[in-house]
Amino acid sequence: MKRNAETKRKIRHARVRKKVKGNAERPRLVIYRSLKHIYGSLVIDDVRPNKVILTFSSLSKQFRNSAKPDEKGGNVKGAFLAGKLLAENARKMDIKDVVFDRGGYRYGGRVKAFADGARQGGLQF
C-alpha cells in the first residue's frame, strides 16, 4: 500500500498520542493545520470521551479583528498570533499548564510558531 502524506501524519499522530495524555490539571493542546488555516483546541479528560473546553482558529472573529494584513492562518506570523490569542483565552479560564499535542505534524514552521505564540501568551508546556 502506498503511503501519502496524510497517512504518514496519522501514523505519527497515533505514536504521539500513546505518550501524550491530558487531564483536568493539564489539558491537551491539540493542533490541526490545513493549507489556509490553523486550529487549536484544549481537550480535557482523555480517558472518557474527549471533552473540548476551548477551541480557537484563524477563522475566528477575534483573530480577524486583531490580525494585520500579512498575518493569515496559512503563514507563520498568523500561526504565532493564533497561538497567542488561544493562550490569552485559556488564561481567562484559569488554565496555565498544558500538554502539547502536535497532531502528527513535524515540529517546525507553523506548528512551532503556534507553540511559541501560546508560550508567549502565558501557557506552560
C-alpha positions as CSV (number, residue, x, y, z in Angstrom):
1,M,0.0,0.0,0.0
2,K,1.3,3.4,-1.0
3,R,1.5,5.9,1.9
4,N,0.7,9.5,1.2
5,A,1.5,12.4,3.5
6,E,-1.8,12.3,5.3
7,T,-1.5,8.6,6.1
8,K,2.0,9.2,7.4
9,R,0.8,12.0,9.6
10,K,-1.9,9.8,11.1
11,I,0.7,7.1,11.9
12,R,2.9,9.8,13.6
13,H,-0.2,11.2,15.4
14,A,-1.0,7.7,16.8
15,R,2.6,7.3,18.0
16,V,2.5,10.7,19.7
17,R,-0.9,10.0,21.3
18,K,0.4,7.0,23.1
19,K,2.7,9.2,25.1
20,V,0.6,12.4,25.5
21,K,-2.4,12.4,27.8
22,G,-4.5,15.3,29.1
23,N,-6.2,15.6,32.4
24,A,-8.1,18.2,34.5
25,E,-4.9,19.8,35.8
26,R,-3.1,19.8,32.4
27,P,-5.4,19.7,29.4
28,R,-4.0,18.6,26.0
29,L,-3.4,21.4,23.4
30,V,-4.2,19.8,20.0
31,I,-3.1,21.4,16.7
32,Y,-4.6,20.9,13.3
33,R,-3.4,22.8,10.3
34,S,-4.8,23.0,6.8
35,L,-3.4,24.8,3.8
36,K,-5.1,28.1,4.7
37,H,-5.9,27.9,8.4
38,I,-4.6,26.6,11.7
39,Y,-6.8,25.4,14.6
40,G,-6.0,24.7,18.3
41,S,-8.2,23.0,20.9
42,L,-7.8,22.4,24.6
43,V,-9.1,18.9,25.4
44,I,-9.6,17.6,28.9
45,D,-10.0,14.1,30.2
46,D,-8.7,11.7,27.5
47,V,-9.8,8.6,29.5
48,R,-13.5,9.1,28.9
49,P,-14.8,10.6,25.6
50,N,-12.8,13.7,24.8
51,K,-14.3,16.9,26.2
52,V,-13.2,20.1,24.4
53,I,-13.1,23.1,26.7
54,L,-11.7,25.7,24.3
55,T,-11.2,26.0,20.6
56,F,-9.5,28.7,18.6
57,S,-8.7,29.1,14.9
58,S,-7.6,31.5,12.3
59,L,-11.2,31.7,11.2
60,S,-12.5,33.2,14.4
61,K,-13.7,36.8,14.6
62,Q,-11.1,37.7,17.3
63,F,-8.3,36.6,15.0
64,R,-9.7,38.6,12.1
65,N,-10.1,41.7,14.2
66,S,-6.5,41.6,15.6
67,A,-4.6,40.3,12.6
68,K,-2.5,42.5,10.4
69,P,-2.9,42.1,6.6
70,D,0.2,39.9,6.4
71,E,-1.0,37.6,9.2
72,K,-3.1,34.8,7.9
73,G,-3.7,31.3,9.2
74,G,-1.6,29.8,6.4
75,N,1.6,31.5,7.4
76,V,4.0,31.6,10.3
77,K,3.0,35.1,11.5
78,G,-0.7,34.1,11.6
79,A,0.0,30.9,13.4
80,F,2.0,32.8,16.1
81,L,-0.9,35.2,16.6
82,A,-3.4,32.4,16.8
83,G,-1.4,30.6,19.5
84,K,-1.0,33.8,21.4
85,L,-4.8,34.5,21.3
86,L,-5.6,30.9,22.3
87,A,-3.3,31.3,25.3
88,E,-5.0,34.5,26.3
89,N,-8.4,32.9,26.2
90,A,-7.1,29.9,28.2
91,R,-5.7,32.3,30.8
92,K,-9.1,33.8,31.2
93,M,-10.4,30.3,32.1
94,D,-7.5,29.9,34.6
95,I,-5.6,27.4,32.5
96,K,-1.9,27.9,32.5
97,D,-0.3,24.4,32.2
98,V,-1.0,22.3,29.2
99,V,0.4,19.2,27.4
100,F,1.3,20.0,23.7
101,D,0.0,17.5,21.1
102,R,1.5,18.5,17.7
103,G,-1.1,16.3,15.9
104,G,1.5,14.2,14.0
105,Y,3.0,17.3,12.3
106,R,6.7,17.9,12.4
107,Y,7.7,20.5,15.0
108,G,8.6,23.4,12.7
109,G,7.1,26.2,10.7
110,R,3.5,27.0,11.7
111,V,3.3,24.3,14.4
112,K,6.4,25.7,16.2
113,A,5.1,29.3,15.7
114,F,1.7,28.3,17.2
115,A,3.5,26.8,20.2
116,D,5.8,29.8,20.6
117,G,2.8,32.1,20.5
118,A,1.0,30.0,23.1
119,R,4.1,30.2,25.4
120,Q,4.3,33.9,24.9
121,G,0.6,34.2,25.7
122,G,1.2,32.6,29.1
123,L,0.8,28.8,28.7
124,Q,3.4,26.5,30.0
125,F,4.2,23.1,28.3
